[in-house]
């Protein structure tokens, strides 16, 4: 199993920045990719960003392209999401997830961290 713990959320004003962290433990040797998802209250969860663990290749949703950056620290088994120029529509619970292989879905999830952007 892989355990994921997010941190770094909070209440900010529009235009502010945050950096979210997700620390992984357990069977991290089996990790193929990690990603960030978000779920506003009352809405479905949506993809935000992902990173291939070995290569560092990253992928982003159109809605955050150019504002958010995903990165990893392999020595710390930690993935980050830098959120810049935050907008009220970015308000959501942000969760990190782990994927075991290229053919697997994201099957391990953290508890999530709340990001609230005031208008």
C-alpha positions as CSV (number, residue, x, y, z in Angstrom):
1,X,0.0,0.0,0.0
2,X,0.9,3.6,-0.4
3,X,-0.1,6.2,2.2
4,X,-0.4,9.9,1.1
5,X,-0.7,12.9,3.4
6,X,-1.3,16.4,2.0
7,X,-0.6,19.7,3.6
8,X,-0.3,23.4,2.7
9,X,-3.9,24.4,2.1
10,X,-5.5,27.5,3.6
11,X,-7.6,30.7,3.1
12,X,-6.1,33.2,0.6
13,X,-7.1,36.2,-1.5
14,X,-7.5,36.2,-5.2
15,X,-4.0,36.6,-6.8
16,X,-2.2,34.9,-3.9
17,X,-0.1,31.8,-4.0
18,X,0.1,28.5,-2.1
19,X,2.3,25.5,-2.2
20,X,0.7,22.1,-1.5
21,X,2.8,19.1,-0.4
22,X,2.0,15.4,-0.5
23,X,4.3,13.0,1.4
24,X,4.2,9.4,0.3
25,X,5.1,6.4,2.4
26,X,4.7,2.6,2.1
27,X,5.3,0.8,-1.2
28,X,6.5,3.9,-3.0
29,X,8.9,1.8,-5.2
30,X,5.8,0.7,-7.1
31,X,4.7,4.3,-7.9
32,X,4.5,5.1,-11.6
33,X,2.9,8.5,-11.3
34,X,1.4,10.9,-8.8
35,X,-1.2,13.5,-9.4
36,X,-3.3,16.3,-8.0
37,X,-7.1,16.4,-8.2
38,X,-9.6,18.9,-6.8
39,X,-13.2,18.7,-5.8
40,X,-15.3,21.9,-5.1
41,X,-18.1,21.4,-2.6
42,X,-21.1,19.8,-4.4
43,X,-19.1,19.1,-7.6
44,X,-17.3,16.1,-9.0
45,X,-13.6,15.6,-8.6
46,X,-11.5,16.9,-11.5
47,X,-7.9,16.3,-12.7
48,X,-5.5,19.1,-12.0
49,X,-1.9,17.9,-12.7
50,X,0.2,14.8,-12.8
51,X,3.9,13.9,-12.9
52,X,5.6,10.7,-14.0
53,X,7.8,9.7,-11.1
54,X,10.7,8.4,-13.0
55,X,11.0,11.0,-15.8
56,X,9.5,14.0,-14.2
57,X,7.2,14.6,-17.2
58,X,4.2,16.7,-16.2
59,X,0.7,17.2,-17.4
60,X,-1.9,19.9,-16.6
61,X,-5.6,20.6,-17.0
62,X,-6.3,23.5,-19.3
63,X,-7.8,25.5,-16.5
64,X,-4.6,25.7,-14.5
65,X,-2.0,25.7,-17.3
66,X,0.5,28.5,-16.8
67,X,-0.6,29.1,-13.2
68,X,0.1,25.8,-11.4
69,X,3.3,23.8,-11.4
70,X,3.7,20.2,-10.2
71,X,7.1,18.9,-9.0
72,X,8.6,16.1,-7.0
73,X,11.5,15.5,-4.6
74,X,12.5,11.9,-5.0
75,X,14.7,11.9,-2.0
76,X,11.8,12.9,0.2
77,X,9.1,10.9,-1.6
78,X,7.1,14.1,-1.9
79,X,5.2,15.8,-4.6
80,X,4.3,19.5,-4.7
81,X,1.8,21.7,-6.4
82,X,2.6,25.3,-6.6
83,X,-0.5,27.4,-7.1
84,X,0.0,30.9,-8.4
85,X,-2.4,33.7,-9.2
86,X,-5.3,31.9,-7.4
87,X,-8.8,32.6,-8.5
88,X,-12.1,32.0,-6.6
89,X,-12.9,29.2,-8.9
90,X,-9.8,27.4,-7.7
91,X,-11.6,26.9,-4.3
92,X,-11.7,23.1,-3.6
93,X,-10.4,20.2,-1.6
94,X,-7.1,19.3,-3.3
95,X,-6.1,15.6,-3.0
96,X,-3.0,13.8,-4.2
97,X,-3.1,10.4,-5.7
98,X,-0.7,7.6,-6.7
99,X,-0.8,5.4,-9.7
100,X,0.9,2.0,-9.8
101,X,1.6,1.6,-13.5
102,X,1.0,3.2,-16.9
103,X,-2.1,1.0,-17.3
104,X,-3.5,1.6,-13.8
105,X,-5.9,4.2,-12.6
106,X,-5.0,6.4,-9.7
107,X,-5.8,4.0,-6.8
108,X,-4.3,5.5,-3.7
109,X,-5.6,8.8,-2.3
110,X,-4.8,11.2,0.5
111,X,-7.3,12.8,2.7
112,X,-7.1,16.2,1.0
113,X,-6.4,19.7,2.0
114,X,-8.8,22.6,1.7
115,X,-7.9,25.6,-0.5
116,X,-10.2,28.6,-0.2
117,X,-9.8,31.7,-2.4
118,X,-11.7,34.7,-1.3
119,X,-13.0,37.2,-3.9
